[in-house]
Amino acid sequence: MPRNTLVRQVMTTDVVAFHPDDRVQDVAKTMAERSIGGAPVIDGDSRVVGLVTDDDLIVQEARMHFPTVISVLGAYLELPTSLHRFEHELHKAVAAKVADVMTPNPPTCAEDDTVEAVATTMHEGNVSRLPVVRDGRLVGIVSRGDVLKAIVQKGP
């Protein structure tokens, strides 16, 4: 496929999408069953409001940063920024709703964008997938794998 291949030619249209109020446990189960690493989060009008990835759902103990405590004249003080970060990570770890763990307002692309432009956006944003939107509404998703297939199928 040439470099000007359109996203519409390689995107997946059978998209698993979630809503901000969906339970994290249900989302994790669906993603595991469908073997997907991420999915768009949409509102009631099918507008993309976030992206949830398997990384958002997996909380590893090593990622929890406990508050920094300093001792001053025998008193222990917690640094406010450290405590805030800990509270945020703890809240994310036990969150019950997708809205609590998703990445809000993720980058998106259009059906008429080229695979080359999408590859650049993915690389620069360090993302593995982009929701595809038409008039602001979800119509598909394109992944790094889709981009790679388009490049490989291009042939010599």
C-alpha positions as CSV (number, residue, x, y, z in Angstrom):
1,M,0.0,0.0,0.0
2,P,1.3,3.5,-0.8
3,R,2.2,6.0,1.8
4,N,-1.0,7.9,1.1
5,T,-3.2,4.9,2.1
6,L,-6.2,6.2,4.0
7,V,-7.1,5.2,7.6
8,R,-10.5,4.1,6.3
9,Q,-8.7,1.3,4.4
10,V,-7.0,-0.2,7.5
11,M,-9.0,0.8,10.5
12,T,-11.2,-1.6,12.6
13,T,-14.9,-0.6,12.5
14,D,-16.1,-3.2,15.0
15,V,-14.8,-1.2,18.0
16,V,-15.1,-2.1,21.6
17,A,-15.9,1.1,23.4
18,F,-16.8,1.9,27.0
19,H,-18.6,4.7,28.9
20,P,-17.1,6.8,31.7
21,D,-19.5,5.1,34.3
22,D,-18.6,1.5,33.3
23,R,-17.1,-0.5,36.1
24,V,-13.3,-1.0,35.9
25,Q,-13.7,-4.7,36.7
26,D,-16.2,-5.2,33.8
27,V,-13.9,-3.3,31.4
28,A,-10.9,-5.4,32.4
29,K,-12.8,-8.6,31.9
30,T,-14.1,-7.5,28.4
31,M,-10.6,-6.3,27.3
32,A,-9.1,-9.6,28.4
33,E,-11.8,-11.7,26.7
34,R,-11.4,-9.7,23.4
35,S,-7.5,-9.7,23.7
36,I,-7.4,-5.9,23.3
37,G,-4.9,-3.5,25.0
38,G,-7.1,-0.4,24.9
39,A,-10.4,1.0,23.9
40,P,-12.0,4.4,23.4
41,V,-14.3,5.8,26.1
42,I,-17.4,7.5,24.6
43,D,-20.2,9.6,25.9
44,G,-23.9,9.1,25.1
45,D,-23.5,10.8,21.7
46,S,-20.6,8.4,20.7
47,R,-18.1,11.3,21.1
48,V,-14.7,10.2,22.3
49,V,-14.0,11.5,25.8
50,G,-11.1,9.2,26.8
51,L,-9.0,6.2,26.2
52,V,-8.6,3.3,28.6
53,T,-5.6,0.9,28.2
54,D,-4.6,-2.2,30.0
55,D,-1.8,-0.2,31.7
56,D,-4.6,2.0,33.2
57,L,-6.2,-1.2,34.6
58,I,-3.1,-2.9,36.0
59,V,-1.8,-1.4,39.2
60,Q,1.6,-2.7,40.1
61,E,2.9,-2.2,43.6
62,A,6.1,-0.7,42.2
63,R,4.1,2.1,40.6
64,M,2.8,3.3,44.0
65,H,4.9,6.1,45.4
66,F,4.5,6.5,49.1
67,P,4.5,10.0,50.5
68,T,7.9,11.5,51.3
69,V,8.2,12.1,55.0
70,I,10.9,14.2,56.5
71,S,11.9,14.6,60.2
72,V,12.4,18.1,61.5
73,L,13.2,18.5,65.2
74,G,11.6,15.2,66.0
75,A,8.4,15.9,64.1
76,Y,7.4,14.0,60.9
77,L,6.2,16.1,58.0
78,E,4.7,14.8,54.8
79,L,5.5,16.8,51.7
80,P,2.2,18.0,50.2
81,T,3.0,17.3,46.6
82,S,4.1,13.8,47.6
83,L,0.9,13.2,49.5
84,H,-1.2,14.5,46.7
85,R,0.5,12.1,44.2
86,F,0.1,9.2,46.6
87,E,-3.6,10.0,47.1
88,H,-4.1,10.3,43.3
89,E,-2.4,6.9,42.7
90,L,-4.3,5.2,45.5
91,H,-7.6,6.6,44.2
92,K,-6.7,5.3,40.7
93,A,-5.7,1.9,42.1
94,V,-9.1,1.4,43.8
95,A,-11.2,3.3,41.3
96,A,-14.6,1.8,40.5
97,K,-15.3,3.7,37.3
98,V,-13.6,4.0,33.9
99,A,-13.6,7.8,34.3
100,D,-11.3,7.5,37.2
101,V,-8.6,5.6,35.3
102,M,-8.9,6.7,31.6
103,T,-6.8,9.2,29.8
104,P,-9.1,12.1,29.0
105,N,-9.3,13.8,25.6
106,P,-6.9,11.4,23.7
107,P,-5.6,12.2,20.3
108,T,-7.9,11.1,17.5
109,C,-7.7,10.9,13.7
110,A,-10.1,11.0,10.8
111,E,-11.0,8.4,8.2
112,D,-9.3,10.5,5.5
113,D,-6.0,10.9,7.3
114,T,-3.1,9.0,5.8
115,V,-1.5,6.0,7.4
116,E,1.8,7.9,7.3
117,A,0.2,10.9,9.2
118,V,-1.3,8.5,11.8
119,A,2.1,6.7,12.2
120,T,3.7,10.1,12.9
121,T,1.0,11.0,15.5
122,M,1.3,7.7,17.2
123,H,5.1,8.0,17.4
124,E,5.1,11.6,18.6
125,G,2.4,10.9,21.2
126,N,3.8,7.6,22.2
127,V,0.4,5.9,21.8
128,S,-0.5,2.5,20.4
129,R,-4.0,3.3,19.0
130,L,-6.1,6.2,17.8
131,P,-9.8,6.4,17.8
132,V,-11.1,7.3,14.4
133,V,-13.8,10.0,14.4
134,R,-16.3,11.4,11.9
135,D,-18.0,14.7,12.9
136,G,-16.6,14.1,16.4
137,R,-18.2,10.6,16.7
138,L,-16.4,7.3,17.0
139,V,-16.4,5.3,13.7
140,G,-13.4,3.1,14.2
141,I,-9.9,2.6,15.7
142,V,-6.5,2.3,14.1
143,S,-3.6,0.6,15.9
144,R,0.1,0.4,15.4
145,G,-0.5,-3.2,14.1
146,D,-2.9,-1.8,11.5
147,V,-0.2,0.7,10.4
148,L,2.5,-2.0,10.3
149,K,0.2,-4.2,8.1
150,A,-0.3,-1.4,5.7
151,I,3.4,-0.8,5.4
152,V,4.2,-4.5,5.0
153,Q,1.4,-5.0,2.4
154,K,2.8,-2.1,0.5
155,G,5.4,-4.4,-1.0
156,P,8.5,-3.5,-3.1
